[in-house]
Amino acid sequence: MSIRSEVLAQVNQIAKEQDKRLAPLTDDLALLDSGLDSLCFAIIVARLEDQLGIDPFSNTEEGFPVTLGEFIKFYENAAK
Amino acid sequence: MPQSDRVSLWNCVSTAGNLCGRFLAGVDATVTLNDLASGSCLGGRAEELRGHSVLIATADQLSAALALIELDGVASRLVLWPAGLPVEYLPFVIASAAVDSIVSDGTIVDADFTCSPKIAPAACDRRASHATEWILLTSGTTGRPKMVAHTLASLGGAINGAGGTGDRAPVWSTFYDIRRYGGLQIFLRAILSGGSLVLSSAEESTADFLNRAGAHNVTHISGTPSHWRRALMSPCAQKIHPQYVRLSGEIADQAILDNLHSSYPDARVAHAFASTEAGVAFDVRDGREGFPASLIEHRGADVEMKVEDGSLRIKSSRTAARYVGQEAGVIQDAGGFVDTGDMLELRGDRYYFVGRRDGVINVGGLKVHPEEVESVINRHPHVRMSLVRQRKNPLTGALVVADVVLEPSPDSAAQGVENEIFELCRRALPRHKVPTSIKFVDELAVAATGKIVRRHA
């Protein structure tokens, strides 16, 4: 499973679990407009750490991702 | 009429001058301090509250801020009801704090006195006749709020004069509710240091708040690390251009300090240690997490600190006077030190915060007591025991996870039980308290006291 599809799978899964309505998932979607709140993203980051073995938020020099595309890239870069 | 030399908020405001240029901005209204010089948010009825024990319970922070300015020095006691506190605690708070009058905007409770950000012209006698006691509500271990008594002197002890750097008066803002200690500090800084204040609202999105703060040219702004992590995920983070960014209320890690520094390269970034009981102890301005070990037992200053049994102890003139109400406990030990319950670790020449001794899990600023979640999980018929603990998280600081021991039973298929436990928790608990993952284990360690061994890190 690619990192992109893993991220998208978790986003969909958490939205379902947390009973949130998701905006259409495009790369330029702002995370804050996605329909998910900080708790949802916290859970997504934890699940992705379990699935991918990486947590790019813990030691980053760059700024936090703002869009979904940047979020995916954040993980892809960390996996390199 | 007898003159009084007591210090009150209004005394400080009215003697500072430039009232026209100073404002308090809420979501829907902005009030200049000059409006208050010849008017009232209480319909001019503040005098009726002289000497009374007053609960201020409003949804709107601006109304509460105005009432505080009008009533400090007038009321004998002001009880601050923060947003989000369950109304079921109202009777307990009213009884414990001997509240005899309620000021409200009509949203939380029926008001004896209505307050609103619409300032009505009124001649007000704001003579300070009382050293008003300020009662802050903080979450207690039983779930019922603890009531912590302060005075304007203890609350304002860490604030020294004009906070402005340069020629512009500071415009403060905070993500906090000003009815909680961290937010109240910012409210008082704005009022006592000649500045203005942009108030947040529980109803408002982070983006809208940042836009509003930007429009008011906020220069000084504070929040918890979780507030800031959320703010920096918003494109609107670039709508503000602060000179000063302050963090408090949670452990500020290096990642959030670095991110704030790169987002606001012109701002001084400081993280402060304060608690409702202990008051403001210190702030750290070198941009690094933790604090210099030299701060500990550095006597002569107005704060004395020590580490005992691993936790930070603070003695200062800014600590709260006492808890109000019965079975309330004591704040200071015999030597005058407040045990903060925050555990420290010395690495090299710095101390680092490692967590809370009492094991409260802090999910993005919201407290979770492991025991209350365990009691829900334990309701499931197949569950023998459970241990709820935190899992560190870079966005909310922590998440709640559970270790569960099932009853030995041939038909307890783990997958089905797991879903049932989640469902049970979702029905019984607010979202942040629901475990985000469940691990089935064979056993949990039990100490000689008969209690589950908890590791708080």
Contacts between the chains, C-beta under 8 A, distances in Angstrom:
chain1	res1	chain2	res2	distance
A	18	B	431	7.1
A	30	B	234	7.8
A	30	B	235	6.2
A	31	B	233	5.8
A	32	B	205	7.7
A	32	B	206	6.8
A	32	B	207	6.3
A	32	B	233	6.2
A	32	B	234	5.3
A	38	B	226	7.2
A	38	B	229	7.4
A	38	B	230	5.1
A	38	B	364	5.8
A	38	B	395	5.9
A	38	B	396	6.1
A	39	B	363	7.2
A	39	B	364	6.8
A	39	B	396	6.4
A	39	B	431	6.0
A	39	B	432	5.8
A	41	B	233	7.9
A	41	B	395	5.5
A	42	B	363	7.8
A	42	B	364	7.2
A	42	B	393	4.8
A	42	B	395	4.2
A	42	B	396	4.1
A	42	B	399	5.7
A	42	B	436	7.9
A	43	B	399	6.6
A	43	B	436	4.9
A	45	B	393	6.5
A	45	B	394	6.4
A	45	B	395	5.9
A	46	B	391	6.4
A	46	B	393	5.9
A	46	B	399	5.7
A	46	B	436	6.2
A	46	B	437	7.4
A	50	B	437	8.0
A	55	B	394	6.4
A	57	B	255	7.1
A	57	B	394	3.5
A	57	B	395	6.6
A	58	B	255	6.5
A	58	B	394	5.1
A	59	B	255	6.6
A	60	B	255	6.2
A	60	B	259	7.5
A	61	B	258	6.9
A	61	B	262	7.9
A	63	B	232	6.8
A	63	B	259	6.2
A	63	B	262	6.2
A	63	B	263	6.3
A	64	B	229	7.2
A	64	B	232	5.0
A	64	B	233	5.2
A	64	B	259	6.3
A	65	B	233	7.4
A	66	B	233	6.3
A	66	B	234	7.3
A	66	B	235	5.4
